[in-house]
Amino acid sequence: MAVQIFRLRNVAEDEAEEVRVLLAEHDLEFYETPGGNWGVSMPALWLVDDEQTEVAKALIAEYQEKRFTEARGEYERLKLEGKQRTFLDNFRDNPGQFIFYLAGIVALIYITTMPFIDAGK
């Protein structure tokens, strides 16, 4: 019986492709289901043979740990070099967008709290 081994929703395409290659390299037979026309179904990778579940899970866990370590190392390297983008960098690049989002947040807080403030009077 088929077993869902890896969900693809909100997964970067390069990560999904690397997991596909990893499974294929270890001769684990799998298939992929799409998210459907409206994205309501769960896109995922499924193992054909449920007896290989533990092997596949171990391979994917090892891969994800390696990917996390590499991403964290890249982040730390950029941070040391002073190239990691900060909040201030984003503000300088697009102050209009920042002000628009800030106004939206303030408006949302105002709309959601005013009924309670008015009720307390």
Number of C-alpha atoms within 10 A of each C-alpha: 8 14 15 17 18 19 15 18 14 8 12 9 10 9 14 18 12 13 19 17 12 16 19 12 9 11 9 17 12 17 13 15 14 14 14 10 7 6 10 9 12 13 19 17 22 20 21 17 13 14 12 13 18 11 13 20 13 11 16 18 12 12 16 14 12 12 13 12 12 12 12 12 12 13 15 13 13 13 13 10 9 10 10 13 11 11 7 9 11 12 13 11 10 10 13 11 12 14 12 10 12 12 12 12 12 10 12 11 11 12 11 10 11 11 10 10 10 8 7 7 5
